[in-house]
Amino acid sequence: MWVIVLFDLPSDTPQARKQYMRFRKCLLNDSFTMMQYSVYMRHCASIENTQIHIKKVKAALPPDGEVRIITITDKQFGRIQVYFGKRRLPVEQAPAQLEFL
């Protein structure tokens, strides 16, 4: 499963910029990576694990702005089409799971 967080936060005042940076830092500290500006993603091993990380995002929500949280399966994520200009790029791969030998 993937958790995708999309946000549009104000940055017109020093206080708003501080809240923006605090929210972004919370995402990074929870192993989210930037997919695009204001779009962050994180791979989770299970639906239960997604709920843990969604709770962390909710706890860090800033007082202003809009935040959307989407969960999608690995299969759905694999169907994303990524383009840089007219050139198609490969989709990010899910991290390898730990293997016990």
Phi, psi and omega per residue, in radians:
M1 nan 2.610 3.076
W2 -2.111 2.427 2.993
V3 -1.878 2.191 3.121
I4 -2.070 2.222 -3.141
V5 -1.998 2.136 3.108
L6 -2.000 2.364 -3.124
F7 -2.546 2.627 3.069
D8 -2.306 1.716 -3.053
L9 -1.975 2.523 3.113
P10 -1.168 2.616 3.086
S11 -2.499 0.566 -3.052
D12 -1.519 -0.224 3.117
T13 -2.246 2.814 3.085
P14 -1.020 -0.678 3.128
Q15 -1.143 -0.718 3.135
A16 -1.143 -0.704 3.103
R17 -1.119 -0.660 3.109
K18 -1.116 -0.753 3.115
Q19 -1.144 -0.682 3.091
Y20 -1.044 -0.864 -3.115
M21 -1.144 -0.644 3.120
R22 -1.115 -0.760 3.127
F23 -1.133 -0.810 3.137
R24 -1.063 -0.736 3.129
K25 -1.122 -0.642 3.090
C26 -1.072 -0.754 3.114
L27 -1.085 -0.818 -3.131
L28 -1.106 -0.686 3.116
N29 -1.163 -0.389 3.115
D30 -1.712 0.397 3.053
S31 1.179 0.416 2.968
F32 -1.362 2.600 3.050
T33 -2.124 2.656 -3.103
M34 -1.312 2.187 3.089
M35 -1.600 -0.776 3.029
Q36 -2.657 3.053 3.087
Y37 -0.995 2.278 3.120
S38 1.082 0.368 3.044
V39 -2.333 2.024 -3.100
Y40 -2.134 2.598 -3.088
M41 -2.343 2.718 3.100
R42 -2.610 2.346 3.079
H43 -1.519 2.442 3.105
C44 -2.239 2.575 -3.073
A45 -1.320 -0.383 -3.071
S46 -2.718 2.957 3.080
I47 -1.101 -0.689 3.127
E48 -1.074 -0.698 3.126
N49 -1.161 -0.612 3.093
T50 -1.061 -0.675 -3.117
Q51 -1.100 -0.635 3.104
I52 -1.079 -0.791 -3.088
H53 -1.320 -0.545 3.047
I54 -1.125 -0.690 3.091
K55 -1.058 -0.696 3.130
K56 -1.139 -0.703 3.106
V57 -1.116 -0.801 -3.140
K58 -1.059 -0.664 3.139
A59 -1.159 -0.429 -3.095
A60 -1.728 0.061 -3.080
L61 -0.982 2.302 3.080
P62 -1.314 2.821 -3.083
P63 -1.212 -0.405 -3.110
D64 -2.180 2.829 3.092
G65 1.666 3.112 -3.084
E66 -2.074 2.327 3.102
V67 -2.271 2.313 3.074
R68 -2.134 2.450 -3.141
I69 -2.141 2.198 -3.125
I70 -2.143 2.441 2.984
T71 -2.056 2.359 3.105
I72 -2.414 2.756 3.133
T73 -1.378 2.907 3.079
D74 -1.043 -0.691 -3.128
K75 -1.122 -0.768 3.103
Q76 -1.119 -0.728 3.132
F77 -1.074 -0.676 -3.137
G78 -1.143 -0.307 3.134
R79 -1.575 0.014 3.085
I80 -1.129 2.388 3.060
Q81 -1.821 2.155 -3.081
V82 -1.988 2.274 3.123
Y83 -2.255 2.479 2.961
F84 -2.082 1.806 -2.945
G85 1.177 -2.262 3.111
K86 -1.694 -0.031 -3.102
R87 -1.567 2.225 3.138
R88 -1.429 2.384 3.127
L89 -1.951 2.736 3.093
P90 -1.265 2.652 3.091
V91 -1.375 2.544 3.085
E92 -1.027 2.517 3.135
Q93 -1.650 2.633 3.055
A94 -1.150 2.530 3.115
P95 -1.117 2.606 3.110
A96 -1.162 2.450 3.110
Q97 -1.368 2.673 3.103
L98 -1.158 2.410 3.099
E99 -2.025 2.309 3.080
F100 -1.789 2.228 -3.110
L101 -1.764 nan nan
